[in-house]
Protein backbone atom coordinates (compact mmCIF):
# COMPACT_ATOMS: atom_id res chain seq x y z
CA UNK A 1 0.00 0.00 0.00
CA UNK A 2 1.23 3.48 -0.81
CA UNK A 3 0.12 5.96 1.83
CA UNK A 4 -1.75 8.76 0.04
CA UNK A 5 -1.62 6.91 -3.29
CA UNK A 6 -4.42 6.89 -5.81
CA UNK A 7 -5.81 4.24 -8.11
CA UNK A 8 -3.60 4.79 -11.12
CA UNK A 9 -0.31 3.26 -12.16
CA UNK A 10 2.39 4.99 -10.10
CA UNK A 11 4.09 7.81 -12.01
CA UNK A 12 1.52 7.37 -14.80
CA UNK A 13 -0.94 9.82 -16.25
CA UNK A 14 -4.18 10.16 -14.31
CA UNK A 15 -7.16 9.25 -16.46
CA UNK A 16 -9.73 11.06 -14.30
CA UNK A 17 -9.62 14.00 -11.90
CA UNK A 18 -8.00 13.52 -8.50
CA UNK A 19 -11.34 13.94 -6.71
CA UNK A 20 -12.57 10.82 -8.56
CA UNK A 21 -9.58 8.45 -8.30
CA UNK A 22 -7.19 9.94 -5.78
CA UNK A 23 -3.74 11.24 -6.53
CA UNK A 24 -1.05 9.64 -8.67
CA UNK A 25 1.89 8.39 -6.61
CA UNK A 26 5.10 9.97 -7.87
CA UNK A 27 7.28 8.45 -5.16
CA UNK A 28 7.05 4.98 -6.75
CA UNK A 29 7.89 4.06 -10.33
CA UNK A 30 7.97 0.96 -12.55
CA UNK A 31 11.42 -0.11 -11.36
CA UNK A 32 10.25 -0.06 -7.71
CA UNK A 33 7.25 -2.24 -8.58
CA UNK A 34 9.32 -4.74 -10.55
CA UNK A 35 11.88 -4.94 -7.73
CA UNK A 36 9.10 -5.62 -5.22
CA UNK A 37 7.52 -8.39 -7.30
CA UNK A 38 10.91 -9.91 -8.11
CA UNK A 39 11.69 -10.11 -4.39
CA UNK A 40 8.26 -11.39 -3.28
CA UNK A 41 6.76 -13.50 -6.06
CA UNK A 42 8.23 -16.92 -6.65
CA UNK A 43 7.11 -19.20 -9.48
PDB file with SEQRES, HELIX, SHEET and CRYST1 records, atoms N, CA, C and O in Angstrom:
SEQRES   1 A   43  UNK UNK UNK UNK UNK UNK UNK UNK UNK UNK UNK UNK UNK          
SEQRES   2 A   43  UNK UNK UNK UNK UNK UNK UNK UNK UNK UNK UNK UNK UNK          
SEQRES   3 A   43  UNK UNK UNK UNK UNK UNK UNK UNK UNK UNK UNK UNK UNK          
SEQRES   4 A   43  UNK UNK UNK UNK                                              
HELIX    1 AA1 UNK A   18  UNK A   21  1                                   4    
HELIX    2 AA2 UNK A   30  UNK A   40  1                                  11    
CRYST1    1.000    1.000    1.000  90.00  90.00  90.00 P 1           1          
ATOM      1  N   UNK A   1       0.846  -1.175   0.000  1.00  0.00           N  
ATOM      2  CA  UNK A   1       0.000   0.000   0.000  1.00  0.00           C  
ATOM      3  C   UNK A   1       0.890   1.237   0.000  1.00  0.00           C  
ATOM      4  O   UNK A   1       1.900   1.288   0.702  1.00  0.00           O  
ATOM      5  N   UNK A   2       0.514   2.211  -0.777  1.00  0.00           N  
ATOM      6  CA  UNK A   2       1.229   3.482  -0.811  1.00  0.00           C  
ATOM      7  C   UNK A   2       0.374   4.501  -0.079  1.00  0.00           C  
ATOM      8  O   UNK A   2      -0.707   4.861  -0.545  1.00  0.00           O  
ATOM      9  N   UNK A   3       0.855   4.963   1.060  1.00  0.00           N  
ATOM     10  CA  UNK A   3       0.115   5.964   1.830  1.00  0.00           C  
ATOM     11  C   UNK A   3      -0.139   7.187   0.958  1.00  0.00           C  
ATOM     12  O   UNK A   3       0.801   7.761   0.410  1.00  0.00           O  
ATOM     13  N   UNK A   4      -1.395   7.590   0.825  1.00  0.00           N  
ATOM     14  CA  UNK A   4      -1.746   8.757   0.037  1.00  0.00           C  
ATOM     15  C   UNK A   4      -1.799   8.502  -1.457  1.00  0.00           C  
ATOM     16  O   UNK A   4      -2.009   9.429  -2.239  1.00  0.00           O  
ATOM     17  N   UNK A   5      -1.608   7.240  -1.864  1.00  0.00           N  
ATOM     18  CA  UNK A   5      -1.616   6.911  -3.287  1.00  0.00           C  
ATOM     19  C   UNK A   5      -3.021   6.860  -3.843  1.00  0.00           C  
ATOM     20  O   UNK A   5      -3.993   6.738  -3.096  1.00  0.00           O  
ATOM     21  N   UNK A   6      -3.124   6.952  -5.143  1.00  0.00           N  
ATOM     22  CA  UNK A   6      -4.415   6.887  -5.813  1.00  0.00           C  
ATOM     23  C   UNK A   6      -4.633   5.525  -6.437  1.00  0.00           C  
ATOM     24  O   UNK A   6      -4.058   4.527  -6.002  1.00  0.00           O  
ATOM     25  N   UNK A   7      -5.468   5.495  -7.457  1.00  0.00           N  
ATOM     26  CA  UNK A   7      -5.812   4.238  -8.114  1.00  0.00           C  
ATOM     27  C   UNK A   7      -5.338   4.228  -9.554  1.00  0.00           C  
ATOM     28  O   UNK A   7      -6.017   3.692 -10.430  1.00  0.00           O  
ATOM     29  N   UNK A   8      -4.201   4.805  -9.798  1.00  0.00           N  
ATOM     30  CA  UNK A   8      -3.601   4.795 -11.123  1.00  0.00           C  
ATOM     31  C   UNK A   8      -2.231   4.157 -11.023  1.00  0.00           C  
ATOM     32  O   UNK A   8      -1.700   3.981  -9.926  1.00  0.00           O  
ATOM     33  N   UNK A   9      -1.660   3.813 -12.159  1.00  0.00           N  
ATOM     34  CA  UNK A   9      -0.308   3.257 -12.163  1.00  0.00           C  
ATOM     35  C   UNK A   9       0.639   4.323 -11.641  1.00  0.00           C  
ATOM     36  O   UNK A   9       0.616   5.451 -12.133  1.00  0.00           O  
ATOM     37  N   UNK A  10       1.479   3.995 -10.651  1.00  0.00           N  
ATOM     38  CA  UNK A  10       2.390   4.992 -10.104  1.00  0.00           C  
ATOM     39  C   UNK A  10       3.221   5.666 -11.188  1.00  0.00           C  
ATOM     40  O   UNK A  10       3.717   5.008 -12.103  1.00  0.00           O  
ATOM     41  N   UNK A  11       3.365   6.951 -11.080  1.00  0.00           N  
ATOM     42  CA  UNK A  11       4.087   7.813 -12.012  1.00  0.00           C  
ATOM     43  C   UNK A  11       3.436   7.873 -13.386  1.00  0.00           C  
ATOM     44  O   UNK A  11       4.028   8.408 -14.323  1.00  0.00           O  
ATOM     45  N   UNK A  12       2.230   7.336 -13.523  1.00  0.00           N  
ATOM     46  CA  UNK A  12       1.524   7.374 -14.798  1.00  0.00           C  
ATOM     47  C   UNK A  12       0.679   8.626 -14.935  1.00  0.00           C  
ATOM     48  O   UNK A  12       0.689   9.501 -14.068  1.00  0.00           O  
ATOM     49  N   UNK A  13      -0.042   8.696 -16.020  1.00  0.00           N  
ATOM     50  CA  UNK A  13      -0.942   9.819 -16.254  1.00  0.00           C  
ATOM     51  C   UNK A  13      -2.307   9.501 -15.652  1.00  0.00           C  
ATOM     52  O   UNK A  13      -2.867   8.439 -15.921  1.00  0.00           O  
ATOM     53  N   UNK A  14      -2.846  10.407 -14.846  1.00  0.00           N  
ATOM     54  CA  UNK A  14      -4.182  10.164 -14.314  1.00  0.00           C  
ATOM     55  C   UNK A  14      -5.209  10.215 -15.439  1.00  0.00           C  
ATOM     56  O   UNK A  14      -5.128  11.069 -16.321  1.00  0.00           O  
ATOM     57  N   UNK A  15      -6.155   9.317 -15.406  1.00  0.00           N  
ATOM     58  CA  UNK A  15      -7.157   9.254 -16.462  1.00  0.00           C  
ATOM     59  C   UNK A  15      -8.462   9.938 -16.058  1.00  0.00           C  
ATOM     60  O   UNK A  15      -9.337  10.143 -16.900  1.00  0.00           O  
ATOM     61  N   UNK A  16      -8.598  10.287 -14.800  1.00  0.00           N  
ATOM     62  CA  UNK A  16      -9.733  11.061 -14.297  1.00  0.00           C  
ATOM     63  C   UNK A  16      -9.189  12.087 -13.308  1.00  0.00           C  
ATOM     64  O   UNK A  16      -8.012  12.051 -12.952  1.00  0.00           O  
ATOM     65  N   UNK A  17     -10.041  12.992 -12.873  1.00  0.00           N  
ATOM     66  CA  UNK A  17      -9.622  13.998 -11.901  1.00  0.00           C  
ATOM     67  C   UNK A  17      -9.304  13.366 -10.551  1.00  0.00           C  
ATOM     68  O   UNK A  17      -9.838  12.313 -10.201  1.00  0.00           O  
ATOM     69  N   UNK A  18      -8.426  14.026  -9.803  1.00  0.00           N  
ATOM     70  CA  UNK A  18      -7.999  13.522  -8.497  1.00  0.00           C  
ATOM     71  C   UNK A  18      -9.165  13.291  -7.548  1.00  0.00           C  
ATOM     72  O   UNK A  18      -9.122  12.357  -6.748  1.00  0.00           O  
ATOM     73  N   UNK A  19     -10.211  14.119  -7.615  1.00  0.00           N  
ATOM     74  CA  UNK A  19     -11.343  13.935  -6.709  1.00  0.00           C  
ATOM     75  C   UNK A  19     -12.121  12.657  -7.028  1.00  0.00           C  
ATOM     76  O   UNK A  19     -12.935  12.220  -6.214  1.00  0.00           O  
ATOM     77  N   UNK A  20     -11.892  12.054  -8.185  1.00  0.00           N  
ATOM     78  CA  UNK A  20     -12.575  10.821  -8.560  1.00  0.00           C  
ATOM     79  C   UNK A  20     -11.738   9.571  -8.290  1.00  0.00           C  
ATOM     80  O   UNK A  20     -12.293   8.527  -7.947  1.00  0.00           O  
ATOM     81  N   UNK A  21     -10.423   9.655  -8.437  1.00  0.00           N  
ATOM     82  CA  UNK A  21      -9.582   8.451  -8.302  1.00  0.00           C  
ATOM     83  C   UNK A  21      -8.460   8.579  -7.291  1.00  0.00           C  
ATOM     84  O   UNK A  21      -7.723   7.618  -7.068  1.00  0.00           O  
ATOM     85  N   UNK A  22      -8.312   9.737  -6.676  1.00  0.00           N  
ATOM     86  CA  UNK A  22      -7.185   9.943  -5.779  1.00  0.00           C  
ATOM     87  C   UNK A  22      -5.991  10.461  -6.555  1.00  0.00           C  
ATOM     88  O   UNK A  22      -6.061  10.659  -7.768  1.00  0.00           O  
ATOM     89  N   UNK A  23      -4.912  10.674  -5.857  1.00  0.00           N  
ATOM     90  CA  UNK A  23      -3.744  11.236  -6.529  1.00  0.00           C  
ATOM     91  C   UNK A  23      -2.890  10.144  -7.155  1.00  0.00           C  
ATOM     92  O   UNK A  23      -3.020   8.967  -6.819  1.00  0.00           O  
ATOM     93  N   UNK A  24      -2.021  10.547  -8.063  1.00  0.00           N  
ATOM     94  CA  UNK A  24      -1.054   9.635  -8.667  1.00  0.00           C  
ATOM     95  C   UNK A  24       0.195   9.656  -7.793  1.00  0.00           C  
ATOM     96  O   UNK A  24       0.696  10.726  -7.447  1.00  0.00           O  
ATOM     97  N   UNK A  25       0.692   8.489  -7.438  1.00  0.00           N  
ATOM     98  CA  UNK A  25       1.890   8.386  -6.614  1.00  0.00           C  
ATOM     99  C   UNK A  25       3.125   8.643  -7.467  1.00  0.00           C  
ATOM    100  O   UNK A  25       3.385   7.912  -8.424  1.00  0.00           O  
ATOM    101  N   UNK A  26       3.880   9.667  -7.127  1.00  0.00           N  
ATOM    102  CA  UNK A  26       5.097   9.975  -7.870  1.00  0.00           C  
ATOM    103  C   UNK A  26       6.333   9.449  -7.157  1.00  0.00           C  
ATOM    104  O   UNK A  26       7.438   9.497  -7.699  1.00  0.00           O  
ATOM    105  N   UNK A  27       6.145   8.942  -5.932  1.00  0.00           N  
ATOM    106  CA  UNK A  27       7.281   8.446  -5.157  1.00  0.00           C  
ATOM    107  C   UNK A  27       7.680   7.035  -5.575  1.00  0.00           C  
ATOM    108  O   UNK A  27       8.761   6.567  -5.217  1.00  0.00           O  
ATOM    109  N   UNK A  28       6.821   6.354  -6.327  1.00  0.00           N  
ATOM    110  CA  UNK A  28       7.050   4.979  -6.750  1.00  0.00           C  
ATOM    111  C   UNK A  28       7.026   4.959  -8.271  1.00  0.00           C  
ATOM    112  O   UNK A  28       6.211   5.645  -8.887  1.00  0.00           O  
ATOM    113  N   UNK A  29       7.919   4.172  -8.886  1.00  0.00           N  
ATOM    114  CA  UNK A  29       7.892   4.064 -10.335  1.00  0.00           C  
ATOM    115  C   UNK A  29       7.945   2.598 -10.746  1.00  0.00           C  
ATOM    116  O   UNK A  29       7.955   1.714  -9.889  1.00  0.00           O  
ATOM    117  N   UNK A  30       7.979   2.334 -12.035  1.00  0.00           N  
ATOM    118  CA  UNK A  30       7.969   0.964 -12.549  1.00  0.00           C  
ATOM    119  C   UNK A  30       9.083   0.114 -11.961  1.00  0.00           C  
ATOM    120  O   UNK A  30       8.850  -1.035 -11.585  1.00  0.00           O  
ATOM    121  N   UNK A  31      10.286   0.661 -11.875  1.00  0.00           N  
ATOM    122  CA  UNK A  31      11.418  -0.106 -11.356  1.00  0.00           C  
ATOM    123  C   UNK A  31      11.160  -0.560  -9.917  1.00  0.00           C  
ATOM    124  O   UNK A  31      11.489  -1.690  -9.560  1.00  0.00           O  
ATOM    125  N   UNK A  32      10.576   0.307  -9.094  1.00  0.00           N  
ATOM    126  CA  UNK A  32      10.251  -0.061  -7.714  1.00  0.00           C  
ATOM    127  C   UNK A  32       9.253  -1.219  -7.676  1.00  0.00           C  
ATOM    128  O   UNK A  32       9.397  -2.143  -6.876  1.00  0.00           O  
ATOM    129  N   UNK A  33       8.250  -1.165  -8.536  1.00  0.00           N  
ATOM    130  CA  UNK A  33       7.252  -2.239  -8.576  1.00  0.00           C  
ATOM    131  C   UNK A  33       7.870  -3.554  -9.023  1.00  0.00           C  
ATOM    132  O   UNK A  33       7.614  -4.596  -8.419  1.00  0.00           O  
ATOM    133  N   UNK A  34       8.676  -3.517 -10.070  1.00  0.00           N  
ATOM    134  CA  UNK A  34       9.315  -4.740 -10.551  1.00  0.00           C  
ATOM    135  C   UNK A  34      10.256  -5.319  -9.502  1.00  0.00           C  
ATOM    136  O   UNK A  34      10.304  -6.536  -9.323  1.00  0.00           O  
ATOM    137  N   UNK A  35      10.999  -4.470  -8.809  1.00  0.00           N  
ATOM    138  CA  UNK A  35      11.882  -4.944  -7.733  1.00  0.00           C  
ATOM    139  C   UNK A  35      11.078  -5.624  -6.630  1.00  0.00           C  
ATOM    140  O   UNK A  35      11.483  -6.669  -6.122  1.00  0.00           O  
ATOM    141  N   UNK A  36       9.937  -5.034  -6.256  1.00  0.00           N  
ATOM    142  CA  UNK A  36       9.098  -5.620  -5.223  1.00  0.00           C  
ATOM    143  C   UNK A  36       8.613  -7.007  -5.639  1.00  0.00           C  
ATOM    144  O   UNK A  36       8.741  -7.967  -4.879  1.00  0.00           O  
ATOM    145  N   UNK A  37       8.054  -7.111  -6.853  1.00  0.00           N  
ATOM    146  CA  UNK A  37       7.525  -8.392  -7.301  1.00  0.00           C  
ATOM    147  C   UNK A  37       8.634  -9.421  -7.481  1.00  0.00           C  
ATOM    148  O   UNK A  37       8.435 -10.602  -7.193  1.00  0.00           O  
ATOM    149  N   UNK A  38       9.778  -8.993  -7.946  1.00  0.00           N  
ATOM    150  CA  UNK A  38      10.914  -9.906  -8.110  1.00  0.00           C  
ATOM    151  C   UNK A  38      11.344 -10.486  -6.763  1.00  0.00           C  
ATOM    152  O   UNK A  38      11.738 -11.649  -6.678  1.00  0.00           O  
ATOM    153  N   UNK A  39      11.266  -9.675  -5.725  1.00  0.00           N  
ATOM    154  CA  UNK A  39      11.691 -10.115  -4.395  1.00  0.00           C  
ATOM    155  C   UNK A  39      10.620 -10.933  -3.680  1.00  0.00           C  
ATOM    156  O   UNK A  39      10.947 -11.714  -2.786  1.00  0.00           O  
ATOM    157  N   UNK A  40       9.332 -10.772  -4.057  1.00  0.00           N  
ATOM    158  CA  UNK A  40       8.261 -11.387  -3.279  1.00  0.00           C  
ATOM    159  C   UNK A  40       7.415 -12.419  -4.009  1.00  0.00           C  
ATOM    160  O   UNK A  40       6.615 -13.108  -3.375  1.00  0.00           O  
ATOM    161  N   UNK A  41       7.564 -12.543  -5.291  1.00  0.00           N  
ATOM    162  CA  UNK A  41       6.756 -13.501  -6.057  1.00  0.00           C  
ATOM    163  C   UNK A  41       7.674 -14.584  -6.588  1.00  0.00           C  
ATOM    164  O   UNK A  41       8.627 -14.307  -7.315  1.00  0.00           O  
ATOM    165  N   UNK A  42       7.381 -15.801  -6.222  1.00  0.00           N  
ATOM    166  CA  UNK A  42       8.232 -16.918  -6.647  1.00  0.00           C  
ATOM    167  C   UNK A  42       7.388 -17.899  -7.451  1.00  0.00           C  
ATOM    168  O   UNK A  42       6.325 -18.331  -7.006  1.00  0.00           O  
ATOM    169  N   UNK A  43       7.874 -18.245  -8.638  1.00  0.00           N  
ATOM    170  CA  UNK A  43       7.107 -19.196  -9.477  1.00  0.00           C  
ATOM    171  C   UNK A  43       7.037 -20.590  -8.887  1.00  0.00           C  
ATOM    172  O   UNK A  43       6.429 -21.481  -9.480  1.00  0.00           O  
TER     173      UNK A  43                                                      
END                                                                             
